[in-house]
Amino acid sequence: MLSMALHLRDQGSSLRDIAARLVITKGKKKGQHPSPATVLRMLREHDEKTAAIPPND
């Protein structure tokens, strides 16, 4: 789900559009779409993790 969200964000899709195209695959909400807030949180956590990794020089 994260890789698809990243791909859609790179194409300029809004959070609402991204959330509408994603589907939750596990758990109690399986088969439903995540909320835009969930998509934002997921992308923000990814960005924070990748920014914290120092480059290999």
N, C-alpha and C positions, 0 to 999 in steps of 0.2 A: 504494500500500500504506500509506503514511504517513497519508493522509487517512482511510482506513477505520479504521486503528488509533486515530487521534485521536477519530473519531466513536464507536467502541466504548468507548474510555476515558471519554468524556463521559457515556456511558450507564451507567457503573459496572461494566463488564465487567472480570474479572480478567485478568492477563497470560496465563495459560494459555488462557482462553477466546478472547482476542484472537488469540493465536498459532494456535489451532486453526481460526479462521475465515479467516485470511489465507493466501494462496498466493503463493509466489515466482514471478515472471513472467520472469525473465532468468537467464542463467548456468547453471552446472553443476547447481544444485539446483532448476532450473525445475520447477514442478508440485508441489513439496514445501511443507510448512508451515515457517515460521521457528520457531526455539526461543523460549521465553519470554524468555531472556536477550537475544536479538537484538531482540525487540520492546521490551524495557526500554531497551536502548541507543539504539534509534531514537527512542523517545519522549523520552528524556533529552537527546539531542543537539538535538532540535527545541525542547525547552523552554529549553535554554541559549541557542540562537540567537535565539529570540524575546524572551528576557529581556535580551539584550545590545543589542537595537535600541532606541534612545531614542525616546520618543514625540514626535510632531510637534506642537509648540505654537506 
